[in-house]
Amino acid sequence: MNYQKQKKIVLLGMMTKMPVAGVVWQTVHYLLGFKRLGFDAYYVETHGRTPSMFMESREDNSSLKAASFISRVMSRFGFSDRWAFRALHHDDRHFGMSEQKLLELYDSAELIINLHGGTMPRTEFCNGGRLIYVETDPVQLQIELYDNIQESFDFLEPHCAFFTFGENYANPDCKLPVSDKFEFKPTRQPVVLDFWESTALSGNALTTIGNWSQSWREVVFKGETYHWSKHHEFMKFIDLPKRTIQPLELAMSSSSYGENDRKLLEENGWGLRDSLEFSSDIDAYREYIQQSYGEFTVAKDQNVRLKSGWFSDRSATYLASGRPVITQETGFSNILPTGEGLFGFSVMEEILDAIQSVKNDYERHSKAAYEIAREYFKAEEVLSRLLAEVGLGVNV
């Protein structure tokens, strides 16, 4: 491995906006992946969003709580002196690295990566052509560019390279409009495999983690509305538990469903668990995945109908844990192998066939799941390809 110890990479993130385990793991995988490739990796939040999930009242000092949260995460994974939080939403106070050290870091960094595209480009990290856009949720931005929304053009302009989890983007069967100004290149979630490797299987349910209903981020494209909320897709398969003896459990935030939703799910045989019980604890979150038989889930309507090729970072950790994944087709099967360990579906019969296949030879599908994670999601491989695309080659 070619270690380049003097080169620094800054990851601009937004853990304090959504301080849940899935977002933390997603962020940590990037930081540790870059570190294992020999870079000095730093984490910075300077997005200006109020960390409202830390606030119990208007009087709460959300900045202190947010900074404390970041500090705990960074210390655990060996970045105790390599993080900063700038409270743009409140008093512009700096936590972690000082303002001066932060400015020096921007000047000396090889790359500054805008993860999720969640940080507005600022002068201090836009100079030198080093700002990289990494989009984890495709669709909305591509449609805004198609609709000539000037704010979207202005937001992207300072970046020098553009990546998207929509890995089917620009392929013939993808219906997302292709920008003639910004070239989006495919990437995917990096996973640090040794955090997820697991042999102990204590559960018998296919599970997933998420939200039932989220009534925002709908988009309109060519007169059609495309939904963000997953409940639209779950409803298409609402009677699945009645068609199989395989236990199915949804770990959903209790704030995302009402009493009528709960009754509907339970009447159709779904197990239901409040994900808030464990989603704030990264170890409990990981344990829930590792104790699952596998994952059954759907995708957002936007990604399904437009065939973006998006694939869940959570599903990638199920695979890395050796847990088979049965998930709704978004076009990802153009990129990832399916049929062993990973199954894409569009109709009910494909789900039932996949469940039966897994039950017939669980050991084979478990091993295949892990091999897919190792070949396609290993952090060192995913990130070395991203770096190569911007001319920063490493030998893995």
C-alpha positions as CSV (number, residue, x, y, z in Angstrom):
1,M,0.0,0.0,0.0
2,N,1.3,3.4,-0.9
3,Y,1.0,5.6,2.2
4,Q,0.9,9.4,1.6
5,K,1.1,10.6,5.1
6,Q,1.4,14.3,4.3
7,K,-1.7,14.6,2.2
8,K,-4.9,15.8,4.0
9,I,-8.5,15.2,3.1
10,V,-11.3,17.2,4.7
11,L,-14.8,15.6,4.9
12,L,-17.6,18.2,5.2
13,G,-20.5,16.4,6.9
14,M,-23.8,16.9,8.7
15,M,-24.0,14.3,11.6
16,T,-25.5,16.8,14.0
17,K,-28.4,17.5,11.7
18,M,-29.3,13.7,11.8
19,P,-27.4,12.3,14.8
20,V,-28.5,8.7,14.2
21,A,-26.4,5.7,14.0
22,G,-26.8,5.2,10.2
23,V,-25.5,8.6,9.4
24,V,-22.7,8.3,11.9
25,W,-21.5,5.0,10.4
26,Q,-21.8,6.4,6.9
27,T,-19.5,9.3,7.9
28,V,-17.0,7.2,9.8
29,H,-16.6,4.8,6.9
30,Y,-15.3,7.7,4.8
31,L,-13.0,9.0,7.4
32,L,-11.5,5.6,8.3
33,G,-11.3,4.6,4.6
34,F,-9.2,7.6,3.8
35,K,-7.1,7.0,6.9
36,R,-6.4,3.4,5.8
37,L,-5.3,4.7,2.4
38,G,-2.7,6.7,4.2
39,F,-4.3,10.2,4.3
40,D,-4.7,12.5,7.2
41,A,-8.5,12.7,7.4
42,Y,-10.4,15.5,9.1
43,Y,-14.1,16.0,9.8
44,V,-15.8,19.4,9.7
45,E,-19.3,20.6,10.1
46,T,-20.0,24.1,8.9
47,H,-23.4,23.8,7.3
48,G,-25.4,26.3,9.3
49,R,-28.3,23.9,10.1
50,T,-29.8,24.0,13.6
51,P,-29.0,20.7,15.3
52,S,-32.6,20.6,16.5
53,M,-32.6,16.9,17.6
54,F,-30.3,17.9,20.5
55,M,-32.8,20.6,21.7
56,E,-35.5,19.8,24.3
57,S,-36.4,23.5,24.5
58,R,-35.7,26.8,22.8
59,E,-33.3,27.6,25.6
60,D,-31.0,24.6,25.1
61,N,-27.5,25.3,24.0
62,S,-27.6,23.1,20.9
63,S,-24.1,24.1,19.8
64,L,-22.5,22.6,23.0
65,K,-24.5,19.4,22.7
66,A,-23.8,19.1,19.0
67,A,-20.0,19.7,19.5
68,S,-20.0,17.2,22.4
69,F,-21.7,14.6,20.2
70,I,-19.1,15.0,17.4
71,S,-16.3,14.9,19.9
72,R,-17.4,11.6,21.3
73,V,-17.7,10.0,17.8
74,M,-14.4,11.4,16.6
75,S,-12.5,10.3,19.8
76,R,-13.8,6.8,19.6
77,F,-12.5,6.3,16.1
78,G,-9.1,8.1,16.5
79,F,-9.9,11.6,15.3
80,S,-10.0,13.4,18.6
81,D,-7.8,16.3,17.3
82,R,-9.1,16.2,13.8
83,W,-12.5,17.7,13.9
84,A,-14.3,21.1,14.0
85,F,-17.8,22.3,14.4
86,R,-18.7,25.9,13.5
87,A,-22.0,27.0,15.0
88,L,-23.1,29.1,12.0
89,H,-26.7,28.6,13.1
90,H,-26.2,30.4,16.4
91,D,-23.1,32.5,17.4
92,D,-20.5,31.4,14.9
93,R,-18.5,29.8,17.7
94,H,-15.8,27.3,16.8
95,F,-15.5,23.9,18.6
96,G,-12.7,21.4,18.2
97,M,-10.0,22.9,16.0
98,S,-9.6,26.7,16.3
99,E,-10.7,29.0,13.6
100,Q,-7.0,29.7,12.6
101,K,-6.1,26.0,12.4
102,L,-9.3,25.3,10.4
103,L,-8.3,27.9,7.9
104,E,-4.8,26.5,7.7
105,L,-6.3,23.1,7.1
106,Y,-8.4,24.3,4.2
107,D,-5.3,25.8,2.6
108,S,-3.2,22.7,3.0
109,A,-5.8,20.0,2.2
110,E,-5.5,17.9,-1.0
111,L,-9.2,17.6,-1.2
112,I,-12.3,18.9,0.5
113,I,-15.3,16.6,0.1
114,N,-18.8,17.9,0.5
115,L,-20.5,14.7,1.6
116,H,-24.3,14.6,0.9
117,G,-23.8,18.0,-0.8
118,G,-25.0,19.2,2.6
119,T,-22.7,22.2,3.0
120,M,-23.0,25.4,1.2
121,P,-19.7,26.2,-0.6
122,R,-17.8,28.9,1.2
123,T,-14.9,31.0,0.0
124,E,-12.4,29.4,2.5
125,F,-12.7,25.9,1.0
126,C,-13.6,26.7,-2.6
127,N,-10.2,28.1,-3.6
128,G,-7.8,25.9,-5.5
129,G,-10.2,23.6,-7.3
130,R,-10.3,21.0,-4.5
131,L,-14.0,20.9,-3.5
132,I,-15.7,17.6,-4.4
133,Y,-19.4,17.0,-4.5
134,V,-20.6,13.6,-3.3
135,E,-24.3,13.1,-3.6
136,T,-25.9,10.3,-1.5
137,D,-29.5,10.9,-2.6
138,P,-29.9,11.5,-6.3
139,V,-33.0,12.7,-8.2
140,Q,-33.9,16.1,-6.8
141,L,-30.8,17.9,-7.9
142,Q,-30.8,16.4,-11.4
143,I,-34.4,17.6,-11.9
144,E,-33.6,21.0,-10.6
145,L,-30.8,21.3,-13.1
146,Y,-33.3,20.1,-15.8
147,D,-35.7,22.8,-14.7
148,N,-32.9,25.4,-14.8
149,I,-33.1,26.3,-11.2
150,Q,-30.3,28.9,-10.9
151,E,-29.7,28.3,-7.2
152,S,-28.7,24.7,-8.0
153,F,-26.3,25.8,-10.7
154,D,-24.8,28.3,-8.3
155,F,-24.4,25.7,-5.6
156,L,-22.6,23.2,-7.8
157,E,-20.4,25.7,-9.7
158,P,-17.6,26.0,-7.1
159,H,-17.1,22.2,-7.0
160,C,-14.5,20.7,-9.3
161,A,-15.8,17.1,-9.5
162,F,-19.2,15.5,-9.0
163,F,-20.2,12.1,-7.7
164,T,-23.5,10.4,-7.1
165,F,-24.9,7.2,-5.5
166,G,-27.2,7.1,-8.5
167,E,-24.9,4.6,-10.2
168,N,-27.3,3.9,-13.1
169,Y,-27.2,7.6,-14.0
170,A,-26.9,8.2,-17.8
171,N,-27.4,4.6,-18.7
172,P,-30.1,3.9,-21.3
173,D,-32.8,2.7,-18.9
174,C,-32.3,5.5,-16.4
175,K,-34.9,8.2,-16.8
176,L,-33.1,10.9,-14.8
177,P,-32.3,13.9,-17.0
178,V,-28.6,14.2,-17.8
179,S,-26.9,17.5,-17.2
180,D,-24.8,18.9,-20.1
181,K,-22.9,21.2,-17.7
182,F,-22.0,18.9,-14.7
183,E,-20.6,15.4,-15.2
184,F,-21.8,13.2,-12.4
185,K,-19.7,10.1,-11.9
186,P,-20.9,7.0,-10.1
187,T,-19.7,6.1,-6.6
188,R,-21.1,4.2,-3.7
189,Q,-21.0,3.9,0.1
190,P,-17.6,2.7,1.4
191,V,-17.8,0.2,4.2
192,V,-15.0,-0.7,6.6
193,L,-15.6,-4.4,6.6
194,D,-14.0,-5.5,9.8
195,F,-16.5,-3.5,11.8
196,W,-19.3,-5.6,10.4
197,E,-18.0,-9.1,10.0
198,S,-20.2,-11.4,12.0
199,T,-20.8,-15.1,12.3
200,A,-23.3,-15.2,15.1
201,L,-26.9,-15.4,14.0
202,S,-29.5,-15.1,16.7
203,G,-32.5,-13.8,14.8
204,N,-34.9,-15.3,12.3
205,A,-36.5,-12.2,10.9
206,L,-35.8,-10.3,7.7
207,T,-35.6,-6.7,9.0
208,T,-34.9,-3.2,7.9
209,I,-34.5,0.2,9.6
210,G,-36.0,3.5,8.5
211,N,-39.1,5.6,8.4
212,W,-42.6,4.8,7.3
213,S,-44.0,8.1,6.1
214,Q,-42.0,11.3,5.3
215,S,-44.2,13.9,3.7
216,W,-41.5,16.0,2.1
217,R,-39.1,16.2,-0.8
218,E,-41.6,15.2,-3.5
219,V,-40.4,16.2,-6.9
220,V,-42.3,16.9,-10.2
221,F,-40.7,15.9,-13.5
222,K,-42.4,16.2,-16.8
223,G,-45.8,16.5,-15.1
224,E,-45.4,13.4,-12.9
225,T,-44.9,13.5,-9.1
226,Y,-42.2,11.3,-7.6
227,H,-42.3,10.5,-3.9
228,W,-39.7,10.4,-1.2
229,S,-41.7,8.6,1.4
230,K,-41.1,4.9,1.5
231,H,-44.6,4.0,2.6
232,H,-45.9,4.4,-1.0
233,E,-43.7,1.4,-1.9
234,F,-44.4,-0.7,1.2
235,M,-48.1,-0.4,0.5
236,K,-47.6,-2.2,-2.8
237,F,-46.4,-5.3,-0.8
238,I,-48.4,-4.7,2.4
239,D,-49.7,-8.3,2.4
240,L,-46.3,-9.9,2.0
241,P,-46.2,-11.5,5.5
242,K,-49.5,-13.3,4.7
243,R,-47.8,-15.0,1.7
244,T,-44.8,-16.4,3.5
245,I,-43.9,-18.1,6.8
246,Q,-40.7,-15.9,6.9
247,P,-40.9,-13.4,9.8
248,L,-40.6,-9.8,8.6
249,E,-39.9,-6.9,10.9
250,L,-39.8,-3.1,10.3
251,A,-37.8,-1.0,12.7
252,M,-39.4,2.3,12.1
253,S,-39.2,5.6,13.9
254,S,-42.4,5.9,15.9
255,S,-42.7,9.5,14.9
256,S,-43.1,8.4,11.3
257,Y,-46.3,6.4,11.6
258,G,-49.6,6.9,13.3
259,E,-52.0,4.5,15.1
260,N,-53.8,3.6,11.9
261,D,-50.5,2.8,10.2
262,R,-49.5,0.6,13.1
263,K,-52.8,-1.3,12.9
264,L,-52.5,-1.8,9.2
265,L,-49.0,-3.2,9.5
266,E,-49.8,-5.5,12.4
267,E,-53.1,-6.7,10.8
268,N,-51.0,-7.8,7.7
269,G,-48.5,-9.6,9.9
270,W,-45.5,-7.2,10.0
271,G,-43.4,-7.2,13.1
272,L,-43.0,-3.6,14.2
273,R,-40.2,-2.1,16.4
274,D,-39.5,1.5,17.3
275,S,-36.1,2.2,15.8
276,L,-35.6,5.0,18.2
277,E,-34.8,2.3,20.8
278,F,-31.4,1.7,19.3
279,S,-30.8,4.2,16.4
280,S,-29.0,6.7,18.7
281,D,-26.4,4.0,19.7
282,I,-24.0,2.9,16.9
283,D,-23.3,-0.4,18.6
284,A,-26.9,-1.3,19.2
285,Y,-27.7,-0.3,15.6
286,R,-24.9,-2.6,14.3
287,E,-26.0,-5.4,16.6
288,Y,-29.6,-5.1,15.3
289,I,-28.3,-5.6,11.8
290,Q,-26.0,-8.5,12.7
291,Q,-28.7,-10.3,14.6
292,S,-31.1,-10.1,11.7
293,Y,-31.6,-13.1,9.3
294,G,-31.2,-10.6,6.4
295,E,-32.8,-7.5,5.1
296,F,-36.1,-7.0,3.3
297,T,-36.8,-3.4,2.2
298,V,-38.2,-1.2,-0.5
299,A,-36.7,1.9,-2.1
300,K,-38.0,5.4,-2.6
301,D,-40.5,5.8,-5.5
302,Q,-38.1,8.4,-7.0
303,N,-35.3,5.9,-7.4
304,V,-37.6,3.1,-8.4
305,R,-39.4,4.7,-11.3
306,L,-36.5,6.8,-12.5
307,K,-34.1,3.8,-12.2
308,S,-31.3,5.9,-10.6
309,G,-29.3,2.9,-9.6
310,W,-29.2,4.1,-5.9
311,F,-28.3,1.5,-3.4
312,S,-28.7,1.9,0.4
313,D,-25.7,2.4,2.6
314,R,-27.6,0.5,5.3
315,S,-28.1,-2.5,2.9
316,A,-24.4,-2.4,2.3
317,T,-23.8,-3.0,6.0
318,Y,-26.2,-5.9,6.0
319,L,-24.2,-7.4,3.2
320,A,-20.9,-6.8,5.0
321,S,-22.4,-8.6,8.0
322,G,-23.1,-11.7,5.8
323,R,-26.8,-11.0,5.8
324,P,-28.6,-11.5,2.5
325,V,-30.5,-8.5,1.2
326,I,-33.8,-8.5,-0.7
327,T,-34.5,-5.0,-1.9
328,Q,-36.5,-3.1,-4.5
329,E,-35.0,-2.7,-7.9
330,T,-33.7,0.8,-8.8
331,G,-31.5,-0.2,-11.6
332,F,-28.7,-1.2,-9.2
333,S,-28.6,-4.7,-10.8
334,N,-26.9,-3.1,-13.8
335,I,-23.9,-2.6,-11.5
336,L,-24.1,-5.1,-8.6
337,P,-24.5,-8.9,-9.0
338,T,-27.9,-10.3,-8.0
339,G,-29.3,-13.8,-7.5
340,E,-27.0,-14.9,-4.7
341,G,-26.7,-12.9,-1.4
342,L,-28.4,-9.9,-3.1
343,F,-31.8,-9.9,-4.8
344,G,-33.6,-7.1,-6.6
345,F,-37.4,-7.3,-7.0
346,S,-40.1,-5.4,-8.8
347,V,-43.1,-7.7,-8.2
348,M,-44.4,-9.8,-5.3
349,E,-43.4,-13.1,-7.0
350,E,-39.8,-12.1,-7.1
351,I,-39.8,-11.4,-3.4
352,L,-41.3,-14.8,-2.6
353,D,-38.8,-16.5,-4.9
354,A,-35.9,-14.7,-3.2
355,I,-37.1,-15.5,0.3
356,Q,-37.4,-19.2,-0.6
357,S,-34.0,-19.2,-2.2
358,V,-32.4,-17.8,0.9
359,K,-34.2,-20.3,3.1
360,N,-33.1,-23.2,0.9
361,D,-29.4,-22.5,1.3
362,Y,-28.8,-19.7,3.9
363,E,-25.1,-20.5,4.3
364,R,-24.5,-20.0,0.6
365,H,-26.4,-16.7,0.4
366,S,-24.7,-15.5,3.6
367,K,-21.3,-16.1,2.1
368,A,-22.3,-14.5,-1.2
369,A,-23.6,-11.4,0.6
370,Y,-20.3,-10.9,2.3
371,E,-18.4,-11.4,-0.9
372,I,-20.5,-8.7,-2.6
373,A,-19.6,-6.4,0.2
374,R,-15.9,-7.3,0.0
375,E,-15.7,-6.9,-3.8
376,Y,-18.0,-3.8,-4.3
377,F,-18.2,-1.9,-1.0
378,K,-14.8,-2.3,0.7
379,A,-13.8,1.2,1.8
380,E,-10.3,1.1,0.5
381,E,-11.5,0.1,-3.0
382,V,-14.4,2.5,-3.3
383,L,-12.4,5.5,-2.1
384,S,-9.3,4.7,-4.2
385,R,-11.5,4.7,-7.3
386,L,-13.1,8.0,-6.3
387,L,-9.6,9.5,-5.7
388,A,-8.4,8.2,-9.0
389,E,-11.2,10.0,-10.8
390,V,-9.9,13.3,-9.5
391,G,-6.3,12.5,-10.3
392,L,-5.2,11.4,-6.8
393,G,-4.0,7.8,-7.3
394,V,-3.2,5.4,-4.6
395,N,-2.1,1.7,-4.6
396,V,-4.3,-0.6,-2.6
